[in-house]
Amino acid sequence: MATQIVMDHSGDTRHAFDPLDAKAVAKAEKRFKDLTGAGFIAAERTADGESRRVSAFNPMAEETLFFPRLAGG
């Protein structure tokens, strides 16, 4: 199972999907595009526990994190 984790002001929401299920992958890809289009930053967890910023959907990523863009003031 792959997981998309969306961080926001209320905490986090997790969306698990099967990367071998075409319908689930299409829904996850739409979520990726919607969130990044709304200004969220996407990052994939790496094997060593770190994360790296990504700009394209990868259905085989174990975890993709979405962070809201912060505005300074």
Contacts in CASP RR format, 6 or more apart in sequence:
PFRMAT RR
TARGET T0000
AUTHOR 0000-0000-0000
METHOD contacts of the structure
MODEL  1
MATQIVMDHSGDTRHAFDPLDAKAVAKAEKRFKDLTGAGFIAAERTADGE
SRRVSAFNPMAEETLFFPRLAGG
1 16 0 8 1.000
1 17 0 8 1.000
1 18 0 8 1.000
1 19 0 8 1.000
2 16 0 8 1.000
2 17 0 8 1.000
2 18 0 8 1.000
2 19 0 8 1.000
2 28 0 8 1.000
2 59 0 8 1.000
2 60 0 8 1.000
2 61 0 8 1.000
2 62 0 8 1.000
2 63 0 8 1.000
2 64 0 8 1.000
3 14 0 8 1.000
3 15 0 8 1.000
3 16 0 8 1.000
3 17 0 8 1.000
3 62 0 8 1.000
3 63 0 8 1.000
3 64 0 8 1.000
4 14 0 8 1.000
4 15 0 8 1.000
4 17 0 8 1.000
4 28 0 8 1.000
4 31 0 8 1.000
4 32 0 8 1.000
4 63 0 8 1.000
4 64 0 8 1.000
4 66 0 8 1.000
5 12 0 8 1.000
5 13 0 8 1.000
5 14 0 8 1.000
5 15 0 8 1.000
5 63 0 8 1.000
5 64 0 8 1.000
5 65 0 8 1.000
5 66 0 8 1.000
6 12 0 8 1.000
6 13 0 8 1.000
6 14 0 8 1.000
6 15 0 8 1.000
6 35 0 8 1.000
6 40 0 8 1.000
6 66 0 8 1.000
7 65 0 8 1.000
7 66 0 8 1.000
7 67 0 8 1.000
7 68 0 8 1.000
8 68 0 8 1.000
9 68 0 8 1.000
15 28 0 8 1.000
15 31 0 8 1.000
17 24 0 8 1.000
17 25 0 8 1.000
17 27 0 8 1.000
17 28 0 8 1.000
18 24 0 8 1.000
19 25 0 8 1.000
19 59 0 8 1.000
19 60 0 8 1.000
25 59 0 8 1.000
28 57 0 8 1.000
28 59 0 8 1.000
29 57 0 8 1.000
29 59 0 8 1.000
32 42 0 8 1.000
32 57 0 8 1.000
32 64 0 8 1.000
33 57 0 8 1.000
35 42 0 8 1.000
35 66 0 8 1.000
36 42 0 8 1.000
36 55 0 8 1.000
36 66 0 8 1.000
39 68 0 8 1.000
39 69 0 8 1.000
40 66 0 8 1.000
40 67 0 8 1.000
40 68 0 8 1.000
40 69 0 8 1.000
41 53 0 8 1.000
41 66 0 8 1.000
41 67 0 8 1.000
41 68 0 8 1.000
41 69 0 8 1.000
42 53 0 8 1.000
42 54 0 8 1.000
42 55 0 8 1.000
42 64 0 8 1.000
42 65 0 8 1.000
42 66 0 8 1.000
43 51 0 8 1.000
43 52 0 8 1.000
43 53 0 8 1.000
43 54 0 8 1.000
43 64 0 8 1.000
43 65 0 8 1.000
43 67 0 8 1.000
44 51 0 8 1.000
44 52 0 8 1.000
44 54 0 8 1.000
44 58 0 8 1.000
44 61 0 8 1.000
44 62 0 8 1.000
44 63 0 8 1.000
44 64 0 8 1.000
44 65 0 8 1.000
45 51 0 8 1.000
45 61 0 8 1.000
45 62 0 8 1.000
45 63 0 8 1.000
45 64 0 8 1.000
45 65 0 8 1.000
46 52 0 8 1.000
51 65 0 8 1.000
54 61 0 8 1.000
54 64 0 8 1.000
58 64 0 8 1.000
END
